[in-house]
Amino acid sequence: MKKSIIVTIVLGVLLIGALSYIGYDVYKSSRDAKDLEILQSGTNYGYEQAIAAVMNQATNCNVVPLTYNNVTVNLVDVECLKAQGGQ
């Protein structure tokens, strides 16, 4: 009789431990997914803002220099070039 009580208590403790671990793992996965979603949303917002800034400068007939890996490209709106060239 005593042996079955000890076995029941050990199994109960193991069950509680397993359920706690599973619960923590599910919580952590959920939190990580939310963090990734926030990061992606912030990245997309940054891209949108950068593109909007370049477009605003280019549509005002300004030359927009863009540099990446020590290479610079000057962008200008084609419509501005057409207006200046008389085409």
Phi, psi and omega per residue, in radians:
M1 nan -0.732 -3.134
K2 -1.154 -0.628 -3.136
K3 -1.117 -0.707 -3.123
S4 -1.191 -0.574 3.100
I5 -1.187 -0.758 3.129
I6 -1.111 -0.753 3.120
V7 -1.097 -0.733 3.128
T8 -1.100 -0.755 3.134
I9 -1.136 -0.773 3.129
V10 -1.089 -0.781 3.123
L11 -1.118 -0.663 3.101
G12 -1.111 -0.764 3.114
V13 -1.112 -0.755 3.113
L14 -1.100 -0.695 3.116
L15 -1.111 -0.791 3.118
I16 -1.087 -0.728 3.093
G17 -1.087 -0.774 -3.140
A18 -1.131 -0.767 3.129
L19 -1.139 -0.658 3.096
S20 -1.114 -0.782 3.134
Y21 -1.099 -0.785 -3.141
I22 -1.101 -0.757 3.114
G23 -1.071 -0.763 3.116
Y24 -1.114 -0.732 -3.136
D25 -1.100 -0.744 3.113
V26 -1.116 -0.767 3.124
Y27 -1.070 -0.794 -3.119
K28 -1.127 -0.715 3.110
S29 -1.097 -0.734 3.125
S30 -1.116 -0.764 3.139
R31 -1.132 -0.729 3.119
D32 -1.102 -0.691 3.127
A33 -1.122 -0.705 3.109
K34 -1.150 -0.719 3.119
D35 -1.095 -0.721 3.120
L36 -1.129 -0.708 3.118
E37 -1.084 -0.732 3.118
I38 -1.140 -0.735 3.129
L39 -1.091 -0.790 -3.138
Q40 -1.133 -0.691 3.138
S41 -1.150 -0.680 3.094
G42 -1.171 -0.683 3.105
T43 -1.113 -0.787 3.118
N44 -1.080 -0.712 3.116
Y45 -1.089 -0.727 3.109
G46 -1.083 -0.762 3.093
Y47 -1.061 -0.802 -3.127
E48 -1.048 -0.763 -3.138
Q49 -1.139 -0.702 3.129
A50 -1.131 -0.775 3.132
I51 -1.131 -0.730 3.122
A52 -1.083 -0.711 3.138
A53 -1.136 -0.747 3.118
V54 -1.129 -0.755 3.141
M55 -1.117 -0.713 3.127
N56 -1.083 -0.746 3.122
Q57 -1.170 -0.752 -3.089
A58 -1.202 -0.651 -3.118
T59 -1.278 -0.265 3.055
N60 -1.583 0.294 3.136
C61 1.086 0.530 3.038
N62 -1.678 2.550 3.018
V63 -1.372 2.248 -3.110
V64 -1.953 1.891 3.102
P65 -1.435 2.233 3.073
L66 -2.048 2.252 -3.120
T67 -2.105 2.334 3.079
Y68 -2.590 2.230 -3.127
N69 0.913 0.826 3.111
N70 1.083 0.357 3.060
V71 -2.053 2.203 -3.123
T72 -1.951 2.355 3.082
V73 -2.146 2.334 3.096
N74 -1.727 2.120 -3.137
L75 -1.810 2.507 3.053
V76 -2.567 2.603 3.141
D77 -1.231 2.290 -3.120
V78 -1.080 -0.588 3.134
E79 -1.089 -0.621 3.100
C80 -1.170 -0.712 3.112
L81 -1.119 -0.705 3.115
K82 -1.113 -0.730 -3.129
A83 -1.153 -0.659 -3.129
Q84 -1.325 -0.538 -3.105
G85 -1.517 -0.227 3.131
G86 1.354 0.346 -3.129
Q87 -1.518 nan nan
